[in-house]
Amino acid sequence: MNPLTLIDKFYPEENELKRILLVHSRSVTDKALALAKKHPELDLDLTFIEEAAMLHDIGIFLTDAPDIQCFGTHPYICHGYLGADLVRKDGFPRHALVCERHTGAGLSLQDIEEQGLPVPHRDMVPVSLEEEIICFADKFFSKTKLDKEKSIEKARKSVEKHGGNGVQRFDRWCELFL
């Protein structure tokens, strides 16, 4: 599969939003691949990582985040499951799981219910190592400061706002992937 074909389907115009998405997604992809290549013992699927990392944020256009040129109707936290729906409908269920499970360091059903998050009530936590490494790599890049990689401390802080379970996952990923 070619992730750019799917991106072009939902982002047909060359504009600032598409540029933000592509630059951010490429940064996340490059970091996820670099981490994966550092750990050949994990036997990760590099092709899948490259494809899914490029697609992980495909649903942002459906959200209301004007600072990154998104003028949709849903809260930004919904972009993962909304993107998953798009990718799933196009026939890529495994890639869709990465979209759905990358928000924060993943969102557990408990986190969703306790915080009253406006997302479906189900576990949306990375399960496979490929899902985990993409989610982890994503924590190091924002869409407002493109190409500027966050420190481990700043990445960890961004995860804290989604609850303690995510911080525990992030810390485990630091041990596993760094």
C-alpha positions, 0 to 999 in steps of 0.5 A: 500500500502507498500511504501517500495515495490515501493521504491524497484522497483525503487531502487533495489540495496542496495547502498548509494543512497537508504540508503540516500533516506530511512534515509531521508524519515524515518526522514520526516515520523517520524516528520510528524507523530509526528506533526500529532499526536500532533493535533488530532483535525485536523483528519489527515490520519496517514496511508496516511501520513506514506505512502506518506512521505516515497515516497515523494522523490522517483524521486531523482534518475532521477536527477543530484545531485552527492553529494547525489549519483544521476546521472540522467539527470534532474535538482534536482528541477524536482525530485518532478514531476518526482517522481509523474509520477512514483507513478501515473503510479503505481496507487497511484494518491493521493500519487503522489500529495505529490511528486509533491507538496513538493518542496520548500513549494510548487511551484505556477505557478507564482513562476515557471514562474517568476523564469523560473523553468524547471518544468511543468507550473502548480500549485504544491502547497500542498492542503490537510492538509496531503500534507502540513504536509509532505511538512512542515516536509521535510523542517527540513531535508536535504539529505546531513546531514542525521538525523540532524534536522534543526532549524525552522530558518534554515528550513525557510531560505531553503524555502526562495530561492523558493520565498516569497509565500513559506515563507508565507506558511511555516510561516502559517504551523508553526502556524498550526502544531507546 
